[in-house]
Amino acid sequence: MFNSKKTSKKVSNNTNNQSPAVNIIGEGTKLKGNLHTSSDIRISGAIIGEAVSKGKIIITGNGKVSGNVTSADADIAGQIEGDIRVQNKLILRKNAVVDGNIFTKSLTVEEGAQMNGTCKMGASVAKNLSEKNDSDYANETKVKSAKT
């Protein structure tokens, strides 16, 4: 009648105070300035300035960035007028138009995508991007600390 074995249910708690957030710049939205985020972002509007994410950047078919794009991963279907720096995997969808240079570890290009610039790929490129991003983040944190 009584079971001497104790059973327990494992409950997943997010104890690191980070929610799985996805930022969205909606269609019809225009952002003038630089965008920096630690989480993933989906861009369906326009950004005039750089877009930087420690996660994944998704630029939809209606999305446009007039500035450099830097992220861990990226999936591009829209337009970019600037350089792209992706540490891991970059996907250029069939409607993508890139007017700038590409630096990435891995690249997938669908038929129809347009690239107007140079492309550098491989593990050494990804390593350099990772080191640069870590250095930039440290410098950015120092500047913010000095201002406050």
N, C-alpha and C positions, 0 to 999 in steps of 0.2 A: 504494500500500500504506500509506504514512504520510500522514496528512492534516496539512497545515501549519496549518490553522485550528484554533485551540483552542476547545473548547466547554466551557462551564461551566454547572453547575446552580446555580440560585439557591436557597439554603436560607434559609427564614424563621427568624430567631432573634429571640426576644423579649429585647432588650437593655436594656429600661427597667425590668427587675425587677418588672414587674407581670403577674400571671397573670390571665387572664379569669375572675375568681372570681364566684360567685353565693352569697350567704349565704342560709341557709334557717332559718326559725323553723318547725319542724314542728308538725303537728296534735297537740294535747294538751300543747304547751309553753306555759308562761305566763311572760312576762318582765315584771318590775316594775322600771321605770326607763327612762331615755332611751336610744334606740338611734341611733348615728351610724355611718355607713359610707361609704366612698368608692366602693364597687362596688354592683352590683345586689343586691336582696334580695327574697326570696319569703317571704311571711308566711302561714302556714296555721294558726298558733296565735293566742295573744292577747298583746298588748303593752299594758301600763298605763303610759303615758308617751308621749313624742313619738318619732316615727320619722323620721329624717333620712338621706337618701342623695344623694350626688352623681350617682348613676346612676338606675336605674329601680326603682321599688317596685311589686311585684305583691302584691296581697292577694287570696287565693283566697276561694271561697265560704264556707269555714270560718274564715277569718281575721277578726280584730277588733283595732282599735286604739282605745284610749280615750285620746286625746291628739292633738296636731297632727301632720300628715304633711307633709313637705317633701321634694321631689325634682326631678330634671330631667324625668323622665317617670313616669307612673303608670298602672297597669291595676288597677282595683278591682272585685272581685266580692263582697267581704265587707262588714263594717260599720266605719264610722269615726265616732267621737264626738269631733269636734274639727275645726279648720280644715284645709283642704287647700291647699297652695301648690306648684304645679307650673310649672316654667319653660317647658316645651314642650307636650307633649300629655298630656291626661288622658282616660282611657277609663273610663266607668262602665258596667259590665256589667249585665244585666237583674236580677240579684239584689242589686246594690249598695244599701246604705242609708247615706246621709251625713247626719249631724246636725251641721252646721257650715257655715261659709262656704267658698266655693271661689274661688281666685285662680289663673288659668292663662292661657296664651297660646291654647291650642286645646282644645276639649272635644267629646267624642263620648259621647252618652248612648243606651244601648239602651233599647227600650221595656220598662218594668217597673222601671227603676232609680228610687230615691227620693232626692230632694234636699230637705233641710229647712234652708234658710239662704239667704244671698244668693250671687250668682255674679258675679264680675268677670273679664272676658276681654279679650285683645288684646295687641298687641306692647308697649304701654306698661306693662301689668301685668307681663309677662314681664321687661322691662328692670328694673323696680323690684325684682322678686324676685331677679334675678341680682345686682344691686348689694347688696341686703340680705344674700344668702347669702355673697358675697365678704367683706363687712364682718364678718358673724358668724364666718366661718371664721378671719379674721385675729384677731379678739378672742379666740376659743377657743384659738388657737395661743399667743397671748400669755399667757393664763391658765395653760395647761399648762406653758409655759416658766418662768413665775414659781414654780410649785409644785415643779419639779424642782431 
